[in-house]
């Protein structure tokens, strides 16, 4: 696999499917059919404006109670790979996802650390459940420069988001993925396609996407409920701000009257803030993540629905044609 890196335009290509097959094998063997999260490291080399991902290795499974040092494990693996003359530079990481649920705080933390250390780092997200439906799902993501700056500052207040113009669709930038095989592998695939028998030549008319759509809709509804709860917290904060403005005006007027009677100077804003502390603004990071996840579910539902409708119209046309004959 290789990545051509530009300022805002990244392209991933694969010279051979070795890395992709390793990721798929790892996810299917240890991911419990996609329900458990598995992660690994992407290795490669940097050549001018090109980042080549040529190898990968998985993280071993461990419980939270076990004393496992991921950094020491990565360094040990890369040292062994260097001894056998294999590309060992750290260029990113990969993880599996369950029905596209990958926009989380944990992924944001990990990608920020990778991208802060190595600017060209990417995260490769593989969805085994959607792949089992006949669609190889590999998405390469990285944080936008604006999100990197905001996450480094750690300020996700509403005012900061407004100034930075950060929204759920500007947190990540997706890297187009293009998998390329060598000529020998293409020749082998063509030969196998002719040799292997076709079990059912009408598989492309299979309409068994209801389970996928149902799960996506269920996750979409859960996301909307979470977003509604987060919005209620923000509305409560706004009501507190309105009440406090009225309280500050009353307190300021009372305090100024007392000071005028004593012949003292009027109260300042700093003194007023000490008397009445302003409410703490809630972090809007959770809202951004939930909105991004809802957008991801909506895109998946749109793709599966368009495919299902196309198949239904095709099946209806075939049935009408057979009835006329």
C-alpha positions in Angstrom: 0.0 0.0 0.0 1.2 3.5 -0.7 0.1 7.0 0.2 0.7 10.1 -1.9 0.7 12.9 0.5 -0.2 16.5 -0.4 -1.4 19.3 1.8 -5.1 18.5 1.6 -5.2 15.7 -0.9 -4.2 12.1 0.0 -4.4 9.0 -2.2 -3.7 5.5 -1.0 -2.7 2.7 -3.4 -1.7 -0.8 -2.7 1.1 -2.6 -4.5 0.0 -6.0 -3.8 -2.8 -7.0 -1.3 -0.5 -8.3 1.5 -1.3 -5.5 4.0 -5.0 -5.6 3.2 -5.1 -9.4 3.6 -3.3 -9.2 6.9 -5.7 -6.6 8.2 -8.7 -8.7 7.1 -7.3 -11.9 8.6 -6.6 -10.2 11.9 -10.1 -8.8 12.1 -11.8 -12.0 11.3 -9.7 -14.2 13.5 -9.7 -12.0 16.7 -12.6 -9.7 16.1 -15.4 -12.1 16.9 -17.2 -11.4 13.6 -16.6 -7.7 13.8 -18.1 -7.3 17.3 -14.8 -6.8 19.1 -12.3 -4.0 18.3 -8.9 -5.1 17.0 -6.0 -2.7 16.2 -2.6 -2.8 14.7 0.3 -0.8 13.4 1.0 0.3 9.8 4.6 0.3 8.7 6.3 1.7 5.6 8.6 4.4 4.4 8.5 8.0 3.3 9.8 9.1 -0.1 9.5 12.8 -0.8 5.8 13.4 -0.9 4.9 9.7 -1.0 4.1 7.5 2.0 4.4 3.8 1.3 2.6 1.4 3.7 4.3 -1.9 3.0 3.7 -3.9 6.1 1.6 -4.2 9.3 1.4 -6.1 12.5 -1.5 -6.5 15.0 -1.7 -5.7 18.7 -2.1 -8.8 20.8 -5.3 -9.2 22.7 -5.1 -8.4 26.4 -7.4 -7.4 29.2 -7.4 -4.1 31.1 -6.0 -6.0 34.2 -2.9 -7.2 32.3 0.2 -5.1 32.4 0.8 -4.6 28.7 3.0 -1.8 27.4 1.9 -1.0 23.8 4.8 1.3 23.1 7.4 -1.3 24.3 5.7 -3.9 22.2 5.8 -1.7 19.0 9.4 -0.9 19.5 10.3 -4.6 20.0 8.4 -5.6 16.8 9.9 -2.8 14.7 13.4 -3.8 16.0 12.9 -7.4 14.9 11.6 -6.3 11.5 14.6 -4.1 11.0 16.9 -7.1 11.6 15.2 -9.0 8.7 15.5 -5.9 6.4 11.8 -5.1 6.4 10.4 -1.5 6.3 9.9 -0.6 10.0 9.0 3.1 10.0 5.8 3.9 11.9 3.3 5.5 9.5 -0.1 5.0 11.1 -2.4 2.4 12.5 -5.6 0.4 11.7 -8.6 -0.7 13.5 -11.8 -2.6 12.9 -15.3 -1.2 13.3 -18.8 -2.5 13.9 -21.3 -1.1 11.4 -19.2 2.0 10.9 -19.1 3.0 14.6 -15.5 4.4 14.6 -15.9 8.1 15.2 -15.2 8.0 19.0 -13.1 9.9 21.5 -10.6 7.0 21.7 -10.0 7.1 17.9 -9.6 10.9 18.1 -7.1 10.6 20.9 -5.0 7.9 19.1 -5.0 9.7 15.8 -4.0 13.0 17.3 -1.0 11.3 19.0 0.0 9.6 15.8 -0.5 12.6 13.7 1.3 14.9 16.2 4.3 12.6 16.1 4.2 11.8 12.4 2.4 14.4 10.2 1.6 11.9 7.4 0.0 9.3 9.8 -3.4 7.8 8.8 -5.9 5.5 10.4 -7.2 2.7 8.2 -10.7 1.6 9.3 -11.9 -1.8 8.2 -15.6 -2.9 8.5 -15.8 -6.8 8.4 -19.6 -6.9 8.6 -20.1 -4.7 5.6 -17.4 -6.5 3.7 -19.2 -9.8 4.3 -22.1 -8.3 2.3 -19.9 -8.0 -0.7 -18.4 -4.5 -0.3 -14.7 -4.3 0.7 -14.9 -1.4 3.2 -11.5 0.3 3.9 -11.6 3.9 4.9 -8.5 6.0 5.5 -8.9 9.0 7.8 -6.8 11.7 9.3 -7.5 14.9 11.3 -7.8 18.2 9.5 -5.2 20.9 10.4 -8.0 23.0 12.1 -9.0 20.0 14.3 -5.4 19.3 15.1 -4.9 22.9 16.3 -8.1 22.9 18.4 -7.5 19.4 19.9 -4.0 20.6 20.9 -5.5 23.6 22.7 -8.1 21.4 24.3 -10.8 24.1 24.2 -14.1 22.9 22.8 -16.4 25.6 24.2 -19.2 26.9 21.9 -17.4 30.2 21.4 -14.2 28.5 20.3 -16.1 26.2 17.9 -17.7 29.3 16.4 -14.4 31.1 15.9 -12.7 28.1 14.5 -15.6 27.1 12.2 -15.3 23.5 13.2 -18.2 21.2 12.5 -18.8 17.4 12.4 -17.9 17.2 8.8 -14.6 19.2 9.1 -13.0 17.1 11.9 -11.7 14.4 9.6 -10.6 14.3 6.0 -11.0 11.0 4.2 -8.2 9.6 2.1 -9.3 8.0 -1.2 -8.3 4.3 -1.2 -7.2 2.6 -4.4 -6.0 -1.0 -4.2 -3.7 -2.1 -7.0 -2.4 -5.6 -7.6 0.7 -6.6 -9.4 0.4 -8.0 -12.9 1.0 -11.6 -11.7 -1.8 -11.4 -9.1 -4.2 -9.9 -11.7 -3.3 -12.8 -14.0 -3.9 -15.3 -11.2 -7.3 -13.7 -10.3 -8.4 -13.9 -13.9 -7.4 -17.5 -14.2 -9.2 -18.4 -10.9 -12.3 -16.6 -12.1 -12.5 -18.9 -15.1 -11.7 -22.1 -13.2 -14.0 -21.7 -10.2 -17.6 -22.6 -10.8 -20.4 -20.1 -10.2 -22.7 -21.3 -7.5 -25.4 -18.8 -8.4 -25.1 -16.5 -11.4 -28.0 -14.3 -10.0 -26.3 -13.4 -6.7 -26.2 -9.8 -7.8 -30.0 -9.8 -7.4 -29.8 -10.8 -3.8 -32.0 -8.4 -1.7 -30.8 -9.6 1.7 -29.8 -6.2 3.0 -32.6 -5.8 5.4 -30.5 -6.8 8.4 -27.8 -4.3 7.5 -30.4 -1.5 7.1 -32.1 -2.4 10.3 -28.9 -2.3 12.3 -27.9 1.0 10.7 -31.3 2.5 11.5 -31.1 1.2 15.1 -27.7 2.8 15.6 -28.9 6.0 13.9 -31.8 6.3 16.3 -29.5 5.7 19.3 -27.2 8.4 18.0 -30.1 10.8 17.6 -31.2 10.1 21.2 -27.7 10.8 22.4 -27.5 14.0 20.4 -30.9 15.1 21.9 -29.6 14.5 25.4 -26.4 16.5 24.7 -28.5 19.3 23.2 -30.7 19.4 26.4 -27.5 19.9 28.4 -26.5 22.8 26.2 -30.0 24.3 26.5 -29.7 24.1 30.3 -26.4 25.9 30.1 -28.0 28.7 28.0 -30.9 29.1 30.4 -28.3 29.4 33.3 -26.5 32.1 31.3 -29.7 34.1 30.9 -30.6 33.8 34.5 -27.1 34.8 35.6 -27.2 37.9 33.3 -30.4 39.0 35.2 -28.8 38.1 38.5 -25.6 40.1 37.7 -27.6 43.2 36.8 -29.5 43.0 40.0 -26.4 42.4 42.1 -24.5 45.1 40.3 -27.3 47.7 40.9 -27.6 46.8 44.6 -23.8 46.9 45.1 -23.5 50.2 43.3 -26.2 51.7 45.5 -24.4 50.6 48.6 -21.1 51.9 47.4 -22.6 55.3 46.4 -24.0 55.7 49.9 -20.5 55.0 51.3 -18.8 57.2 48.8 -16.8 54.3 47.3 -16.1 53.7 43.6 -18.5 51.5 41.6 -18.0 47.8 41.3 -15.9 46.5 38.5 -16.5 43.5 36.3 -13.6 41.6 38.0 -15.1 42.1 41.4 -18.6 41.2 40.1 -17.1 37.9 38.7 -15.7 37.1 42.1 -19.1 37.5 43.6 -21.0 35.7 40.9 -19.0 33.1 39.0 -20.2 32.6 35.4 -21.4 29.0 34.6 -18.8 26.7 33.0 -19.4 26.2 29.3 -19.9 22.5 28.4 -17.6 20.8 26.0 -19.0 20.4 22.5 -16.7 17.6 21.6 -19.2 14.9 22.3 -21.8 16.7 20.1 -19.3 16.8 17.3 -18.5 13.1 17.6 -22.1 12.1 17.8 -23.0 14.3 14.8 -20.2 12.8 12.8 -21.3 9.3 13.6 -24.9 10.1 12.6 -23.7 11.4 9.3 -21.7 8.2 8.8 -24.8 6.1 9.5 -26.9 8.2 7.1 -24.3 7.8 4.3 -24.4 4.0 4.8 -28.2 3.8 4.8 -28.2 5.9 1.6 -25.8 3.6 -0.1 -27.6 0.4 0.9 -31.0 1.8 0.1 -30.0 3.0 -3.4 -28.6 -0.5 -4.1 -31.8 -2.2 -2.8 -34.1 0.1 -4.8 -32.1 -0.6 -8.0 -32.3 -4.4 -7.5 -36.1 -4.1 -6.7 -36.8 -2.2 -9.9 -34.7 -4.7 -11.9 -36.5 -7.6 -10.4 -39.8 -6.0 -11.1 -38.9 -5.5 -14.8 -37.7 -9.1 -15.1 -41.0 -10.3 -13.6 -43.1 -8.2 -15.9 -41.1 -9.4 -18.9 -41.6 -13.0 -17.9 -45.3 -12.5 -17.4 -45.8 -11.0 -20.8 -44.0 -14.0 -22.4 
